[in-house]
């Protein structure tokens, strides 16, 4: 009798597993939109200009949130005086900061009591082909921060950027003389492209031919129409996957093996949707990045010219926290670390966290290794009553040249 009951239980369990697999497979193939879990944290659009907008994430209505490890975090009111501004890169959608309900950087920081804003760069098309680095750093970002200050009714801000978003944060700080920029956090932001793995080899291969073309001809990339260089979103998705082709294949094998697990299938579908739906790069931006980052590697020297404005990392006196991904082959730890050697800040820290280029920000370990560390670090530097006095900033600026000549990077 016991053997018969056990066999019946096994048959029922198998039948349930088959039904789960069939249901999940159907939704994954025919209704993938129902399984995408990103972008669920409520927000308000507080300003729009062109395709760019500013989002504000108000305090959560729920008393606590569930985290990726199954634990809970009590939601706090807005307790930190300095707002936090999230700055995404261009090819990646802002949903990277709000990937899953239990893996949302935005929801985590809101629950930690921060006033969270996000700059949404929008979806550039051919009409924005003329947008270059200078447009984002000199025009769009200052406009967004101005509107955020008006909405928050404070001047001091903290910036948090991933990949190119982190570079925007640093370049804005290096060109703007913004004395109310309290803190900067960057994650996987490439400063020295020669130190990269894939990027380093590619730029090194391009450098010599580019020098010969400059020396022997009058050809310059910026003389060509920027529309020719616009990189469509599907090309960005493909290029990103090619940085880890084996991993791109094995994740689908994992999906097949775990089709019965609804939560896993939703997570896989959400991540795949993010990677498969990247945005275009404006042509002028590609031209700028090719010349200034890939060929000349200007950021490694701490200075870059953007449409007549000089970005000088030696002007940056804000507190700076830099994260790099331990397994990041696109932006290696060495490529990200260089920023701390160039800024004038006395308060700066560098950390290597688990994960690759995306995983370091949104992976399973990011919550403890990056989000919590950044939130704790910012909490000590986000009280309005301890704002840096202008004379302190001026002292830091006077010391910048001396510090850049020093052999001690000041870690």
N, C-alpha and C positions, 0 to 999 in steps of 0.2 A: 504493500500500500504506500509505504514511504517512497519507494522508487518511482511509483506511478505519479505521486504528487510532485516529486522533484522534476520529473520529465515534463509534467504539465506546466509547472512554473517556468521552466526553461523555454518551453514553446511560447508561452504568453510573453515572456521577456523578449524573445527573438521577434515575435510579431510586433510588439511595441517599437522595438528598435528599427525594424523595417519601415513601419509607418512614419517614424521620425525622420528617417533618411529620405523617404519619398516626399514628405511634406517640405523638408528643408531644401531638397534638390529642386523641387518645383518652384519655390519662392526664389531661390538663388538664380535660376535660369530665366524665369518668366516675370518675376516681380522683384527684381533686385532693389528697387527703390524703397520697398517696404522694409528692407533689412538694413538700410544705411542709417546709422545712429548718430551721425555727426551734426553739429550745429543746433543742439537742442536747448542750450542755456539761453533764457530770454534776454533780449537787449533792446535798446532804443537807439535809433539813428538820430544823433544830435546835430549833425551838420553834413551837407552834401555839396560837393563842388566838382563838376564834371563827372567823371566815372569814379572819383574817389569819395569816400564817406568816412565818418567817425561814428563808432558805436560806443555806447555806455551800457555797462552791465550792472543793473541795480542789485541791492542785497537780495539774497535768496528768500523765497517764501517758506521753504521747508526748514525745519529746525536742525537737520543734520543731512550730510551727504554720505553716500556709500563709496568707498574707494576701491581701487582695483584689487587689493588684497582681501577684500571682504570686510575690512574694518570700517568704522564710521568716524566722521569728523563733525563736531558741533559747529554749526554755522554762526559766525560772529557778525555783529553789526559793523558798519564802517568805522573802524577804530584807528586806522593809520591816516595821518594828516596828509601825506604825500601820495597823490594818485599814481597808479601804475599804468603805463601806456605800452600795449603790446604792438610790436612792429613786425608783421610777416614779410617774407620775401615776395617776389613778384610772381614767379611761376607757380608757387604753391598757394592754394586757397587758404583763407583764414581759418577754415575748419580744422587745420592742424592743431590749433590751440583749443579746440572743442571737439575732439575726435569721437569720444564715447561718453555717455553719461557718467560712467565710473572711471573714465580716464580723460577728464577734461581739465586742462591747465587753468582755463578761465574759471570754471566752477570752483576749483580748488582755491585760487587766490581770492575770489569773492567770499568764499566761506572763511578764509583766514582774515577777513576784515579789511581788504583793500578795495579802494575805489578803482575799478578796472575799466579802462578804455582800450579800444582797438582801432588802428588805422587800416581801413579796407581800401586797397589800391584799385579795386575794381577789375574789370576784364578788358584789357587793352585790345583794340582792333587796329585796322590800318589807319584810322583817323589819329591814333596815338603813336604812329610809327616814329614821329620826330621826338618822342620823349627820351631823354638821355639821363645820365646820372645827375646832372645839374638840375634838371626839372624836379626830380624827386627830392634831392637834398636841399636845394636852395629855395624852392617854391612850394611844392606840395606838402612836405613835412612841416615847415614852419607854419603854414596855414592851418594844418591839422592841430598842431600843438597850441596855437593861438586860440582856436575854438575850444579845445579841451580846457584850457585855463579859464576861459570865460564861463564854461559850464560848471567846472569844479569850484570856481571862485577862489583859487589859490594859484600861486606862481610856481612853486617848487613842483617838479615832476621827476618820476623815475621812468626810464625806458628799458624795455625788455625785447630783444630782437633775436630771431633765429636765422642763421645763414646770411643771405644778403640783407635781411632785415636788421641784423646786428651791425653790418657795415653801414647801413643808413644811419643808425644811432650814433656810431662813432664819427662818421663823416659830418653829420649835422653838428655834433658837439665841437668838432674841430674847425668848423667854418663860422659858427653862429655867435661865438662869444656869449653864449647863454649862461649867465651866472646863476640861474635858478634851476639848472639841470642838476639835480641832487645825485642820482645814481644811474648807472648803466650796467645792464646785464646782457651779455652776448652768449649765444649757444651755437657752436659749430660755425663760426664766422671766419672766413679765410682772409688772413692778413698777408702772409707771405706765400704766394702761389707756388714758388719754387720748392717749398717744403712739402707740398702735397704729394700724394701717391700717384693717382691717375692724373690729377690736374698738374702736378709738378712735372711729370714726364712729358705731358702734352705741351705745356708752355715752354719747356726747355727745348723741345724739338722745333718749336715755331720761332724761337728767338733769333737764331742765326740767319735763317732765310729772310726774316723780316728786316734785320739790320742790313742785309745786302740790298734788298729792294729799296730801302730808304736811301742808301748811299748812292746807288747807281741810277735810280729813276726818280721821277717826280710823283709817282703814284702814292696816294694816301687814301686809306679806307674811308675817312670822313668826307672825302670829296664825292663819294658815291651816294645815290639816293638811299636814305635809310629804309625805305619800303622794301628794298631788296634783301635786307638782313632780318626782317621780322621772322622770329622763330615761333611757329605755331605750337599750341599746347600739346598736341600729340607727339611732336618731336621732343619736347621736354620730358614727357612721360617715358618715351622710348630711351632717351639718353640716360635718364635716371635708372631705369631698369638694367641697362647695359653695364652699369657700374657694379652690379652683382647679379649676373645672369643665372648662375646656379641657384642662388637664393630665390630668384623670381619663379623658377620652376618648382623648387621643393615646397614652396608655400602652397601651391595648388595641389601637390601630392598630400600635404597635411590636410588640406580641405577635404579631399576624397576620403581619407582615413577617418575624419571626424565629422562627417556629414550628419551624424545622429545628434551632435551637440549644437543646439540652437544658438547658444551664446557665442560659441566659437565661430559658427558660420556667419553670425551677424558682425562679429569683430573682423573676420576676414573680408566680408563684403564691404564693410565700411572703409577699411584700409585700402582695398583694391580700388574702390571708387575714388578715393583721394588720389592715388597714384595714377589712375587712368584718366583723370580729368584735370590735368594741370593747365595752367593758363599760358598765353603767349608772352614772349619777351618783345617789347618794342624794338624796332630795327636800330634806332640811334643808341639805345642802351647796349645792344650787342656790339655795336661799333666801339663804344666807350670801354666796355669790359674787355674786348679783344685787345685794344691798344694799351689801356692803362693798367689792367690787371694781368693779362696773359703775356703781353710782349714786354712792357716796361716795368711791370711789378712795382708800381709807384707806392702802393700802400706799405710795402715792406720798409720803405724809407720814412714813412710817417707823414708824407706830404703828397698832395695831389691837386691838380688844377681842374676846376669844374666851371666851365663857362665864365672865365674871368675871375672866379673866386678861388682863393687858396684854402684848401683844407689842411690844417696843421694839427696833428695829434698832440703835439707839444703844448697846445692851448687847453687841453682837456684836464680839468682839475676835479671832475666829479669822482665819486667813489665808483670803482669798476670791478665787476665780478665776471670772470671769463670761464665758460665751460667748453670742454672739448669731448668728443666721442671717442672712447677707447678703440672701437673697431671701425671708425669712420675712415673709409678709403677715399672719400671725396674731399673732405677737409680734415686732414690729419691733425692730431694734437699739436704737432710742431707748427703747422700752418696757422693754427688759431692762437697759439701762445704769444706770438710776436707783439700783439697789441699792448701787452703790459710793459714791454721794453720801450714803447714809444710815447705813452701818455705821461703827463706830468703829475698825475695823481699820486698822492702818498698812500691813500687807502685803496689797495687793489689786491685781488686774489685770483688764483688760477687753479682750476680743478679738472681732473679727467674723470668722466663718468662712464658707466657701462653703456654700450649701444653703438650703433652706426649713425649715419647722418640723420635719419628720421628717428631711430630708436632712442637716441640720447635725449630727445625732446618729448617723445610720445610713447616710448616703449614701456615694457613691464617694470623696469627698474627706475624710470624717470621720476616717478612720484617721490621716491625716497632720496634718490641721488641728486636730483636737480631741483624739482619744485620745492620740496621742503627746505633744502639748503638755501635756495634763493629767497624763499619767504622769510626764513629766520634772519638771513643776512639783511634783507631790506627792512625788516621790522626794527632793527637797531638803528636804521638810518632814515626812517620815514616819519619821525615826529616833527611837527611844525616848530615846536619850541626849541629844537636844537638845530635849526637851519644854520648853514654856514654863513658867517658874516661876509660882506663883499670884500673886506680887506684880506680875509683868509684866501679867497679866490685869487686876489691880486698877488699875494705872496707866492701862491702856487705857480702862477703864470710867470713871475720873475725868475722862479727857480727852474723852469722847464728846460731852458737851454743847458744849464749846468748839469741837470740830471741826465739829459740825453747824451752828454759827453762822458758821463761816468761809466765805468765798467760794471758797476753793480746795478743790475736791473731792478733792485728794490723789491723783490718778491717777499 
